[in-house]
Amino acid sequence: MTAQLVKLEAAPDLVDQVYRALLDAISDGSMAPGQRITQEDIAERLAVSRQPVLQALRLLKKDGFVLDAPGRGVQVAPLDLAWIGKVYQVRGALDALAARLAAQHRYQIDPQLIEQGRKAARGRNLQAMIDADLAFHQAIYHASQNPLIEQSAHLHWRHLRRVMGAVLQSSRQRESIWDEHEAIAKAIAAGDAVRAVRLIDQHSHLASTNLTERLAQQLSNPSATFNPTLNPTLNPKRAGDKK
């Protein structure tokens, strides 16, 4: 699949914007696992100089999204079931801690987050589904009143975005996710830390199981092109300058 990269508008934080543009393309599947990419190609497609591309690729390599390619350039990191499982383990632990602390504060999660999530689940916009899911979990991180939790979880969510579509393609699972979210929110608001932790642990375990099962099915068929998303296109919302 050819990545749909578009030219970037001028902005001061060029390296960060190139990083995010590439990360979006990797996350939504328009830059496929194993795809080889070069500084020259990315610089041309985004209409920027090679220097910010080089720095952005270094950051992506550090974060595990690209690897050195044989010969010259880099390639998009392959999807690894074992790695995704480990990511879920860490994210699940952070979610449980955040839920326990949020329940201690009897935090009232905005009902609009649940409503918006259910609305997104009834549609076909994958990005809206993922954004709604992330917004709910970020609300719990915020409610914990421990900013280190959200900071730590941020990188893990970036990795999970690459494969969340494999589960979100199932309408039944999309609806059940928000039933689980609503139950977690109610337990937190009631100050029931034990129930909140138990529910979010179950939620994380089910999400991990469903995702790895779907991903394993697709990866076990080498003749099939892995496409975890419903609409794998890069949203042109980043900026850059032509040098």
C-alpha positions in Angstrom: 0.0 0.0 0.0 1.4 3.4 -1.0 1.4 5.9 1.9 -0.8 8.9 1.2 1.6 11.6 2.5 0.8 15.2 1.6 2.8 18.4 1.7 3.0 20.1 5.1 2.3 23.8 5.8 4.9 26.0 7.5 5.3 25.7 11.3 8.1 26.1 13.9 8.0 22.7 15.5 8.9 20.9 12.2 10.6 17.8 13.6 7.6 17.1 15.9 5.2 17.6 13.1 7.1 15.3 10.7 7.3 12.7 13.5 3.5 12.9 14.1 2.7 12.8 10.4 4.7 9.6 10.0 3.4 8.1 13.2 -0.2 8.7 12.0 0.6 7.0 8.7 2.2 4.0 10.6 -0.7 3.9 13.1 -3.5 3.9 10.6 -1.9 1.4 8.3 -1.2 3.6 5.3 2.5 2.9 6.0 2.3 -0.9 6.2 4.5 -3.1 8.5 7.7 -3.9 6.7 7.4 -1.1 4.3 10.8 0.5 3.4 11.1 4.2 3.6 13.9 6.7 3.0 14.7 10.2 4.1 14.6 11.5 0.5 11.1 10.0 -0.2 9.6 11.4 3.0 11.2 14.8 2.5 9.8 15.0 -1.0 6.3 13.9 -0.1 6.0 16.2 2.9 7.9 19.1 1.1 10.4 19.6 3.8 14.2 19.3 4.0 15.9 16.0 4.9 17.1 17.2 8.3 13.8 17.2 10.2 13.0 13.9 8.5 16.2 12.4 9.7 15.5 13.6 13.3 11.9 12.4 13.2 13.0 8.9 12.0 15.6 8.7 14.8 12.8 9.4 17.3 10.5 6.8 15.6 13.3 4.3 15.8 13.9 5.0 19.5 10.2 4.5 20.2 10.1 1.2 18.2 8.0 2.2 15.2 10.8 1.9 12.6 13.8 -0.4 12.2 17.0 -0.2 10.1 16.3 -1.7 6.7 18.8 -4.0 5.0 21.0 -1.9 2.7 19.8 1.7 3.0 17.0 3.5 4.9 14.6 2.2 7.4 11.4 0.1 7.4 8.2 0.2 9.4 8.5 -2.1 12.4 6.5 -5.4 11.9 3.5 -6.2 14.1 4.6 -8.5 16.9 2.0 -10.4 18.9 4.3 -10.9 21.8 5.2 -7.2 21.9 1.6 -6.1 21.7 0.8 -8.5 24.6 3.5 -6.8 26.7 2.2 -3.4 25.8 -1.2 -4.4 27.0 0.3 -5.7 30.3 1.9 -2.3 31.1 -1.1 -0.3 29.9 -3.4 -2.5 32.0 -1.4 -1.9 35.1 -1.4 1.9 34.5 -5.1 1.8 33.9 -5.8 -0.1 37.1 -3.7 2.3 39.2 -5.4 5.3 37.6 -8.9 3.8 38.2 -8.1 3.1 41.9 -6.9 6.7 42.4 -9.8 8.2 40.5 -12.2 6.2 42.6 -10.6 7.5 45.8 -11.5 11.0 44.5 -15.0 9.9 43.4 -14.3 11.5 40.1 -17.4 12.1 37.8 -16.3 11.2 34.3 -18.2 13.4 31.8 -21.2 11.5 30.5 -20.6 13.1 27.1 -17.5 11.0 26.7 -19.7 7.9 26.9 -22.3 9.3 24.6 -19.7 10.4 22.0 -18.1 7.0 22.3 -21.3 5.1 21.6 -22.0 7.4 18.7 -18.6 6.8 17.2 -19.1 3.0 17.7 -22.2 3.1 15.6 -20.4 4.8 12.7 -17.5 3.7 10.4 -14.9 6.4 11.2 -12.1 4.3 12.8 -10.2 7.4 13.9 -13.2 8.7 15.7 -13.6 5.4 17.5 -10.0 5.3 18.6 -10.0 9.0 19.6 -13.2 8.4 21.8 -11.6 5.3 23.4 -8.4 7.2 24.2 -10.4 10.2 25.5 -12.2 8.0 28.0 -8.9 6.5 29.3 -7.3 9.9 29.4 -10.1 11.1 31.6 -9.3 8.4 34.1 -5.6 9.3 34.0 -6.5 12.9 34.6 -8.8 11.9 37.4 -6.0 10.0 39.2 -4.3 13.4 39.8 -1.0 11.7 39.0 0.4 13.2 35.8 3.0 10.5 35.5 0.4 7.9 34.7 -0.8 9.7 31.5 2.8 10.5 30.5 3.8 6.8 30.9 0.7 5.5 29.1 1.1 7.8 26.1 3.7 5.8 24.3 1.9 2.5 24.8 -1.3 4.0 23.3 0.7 4.9 20.2 1.7 1.3 19.7 -1.9 0.1 20.3 -3.3 2.5 17.7 -1.6 0.4 15.0 -3.7 -2.7 15.8 -6.9 -1.4 17.5 -8.8 -1.5 14.2 -8.6 -5.3 14.1 -11.0 -5.4 17.0 -13.0 -2.2 16.2 -14.1 -3.7 12.9 -16.5 -5.9 14.9 -19.7 -3.9 15.6 -20.5 -6.2 18.5 -17.2 -5.5 20.2 -17.5 -1.8 19.6 -20.8 -1.7 21.5 -19.6 -3.9 24.4 -16.5 -1.7 24.9 -18.6 1.2 25.8 -20.8 -0.9 28.1 -17.6 -1.7 29.9 -16.5 1.9 29.9 -19.8 3.0 31.4 -19.6 0.4 34.2 -16.1 1.6 35.0 -17.2 5.2 35.1 -20.0 4.4 37.5 -17.7 2.5 39.9 -15.2 5.4 39.9 -18.0 7.9 40.6 -19.3 5.7 43.5 -15.9 5.6 45.1 -15.7 1.8 44.7 -12.0 1.4 44.0 -12.1 -2.4 44.3 -14.9 -2.7 41.7 -13.3 -0.1 39.4 -10.0 -1.9 39.4 -11.7 -5.3 38.8 -13.7 -3.9 35.9 -10.8 -2.1 34.2 -8.7 -5.2 34.6 -11.3 -7.3 32.9 -11.7 -4.6 30.2 -8.0 -4.6 29.5 -7.8 -8.4 29.5 -10.7 -8.8 27.0 -9.3 -6.1 24.8 -5.9 -7.8 24.7 -7.4 -11.2 24.1 -9.7 -10.0 21.3 -7.0 -8.0 19.6 -4.3 -10.7 19.7 -6.7 -13.3 18.4 -7.8 -11.2 15.5 -4.2 -10.2 14.7 -3.0 -13.8 14.9 -5.6 -14.8 12.4 -4.5 -12.2 9.9 -0.8 -12.7 10.4 -1.2 -16.5 10.0 -2.3 -15.9 6.4 0.8 -14.7 4.6 -1.1 -14.2 1.3 -3.4 -11.7 2.9 -2.4 -8.1 3.3 -2.8 -7.0 6.9 -5.1 -4.0 7.1 -6.2 -3.3 10.6 -8.2 -0.2 9.7 -11.4 0.7 8.0 -10.0 3.9 6.4 -6.2 3.8 6.3 -5.4 7.3 5.1 -3.2 10.0 6.6 -5.1 13.0 7.8 -3.1 16.1 6.5 -3.1 18.1 9.7 0.6 18.6 10.3 2.9 21.4 9.1 6.3 22.0 7.8 8.4 24.3 5.6 10.2 23.7 2.3 13.9 24.5 2.6 
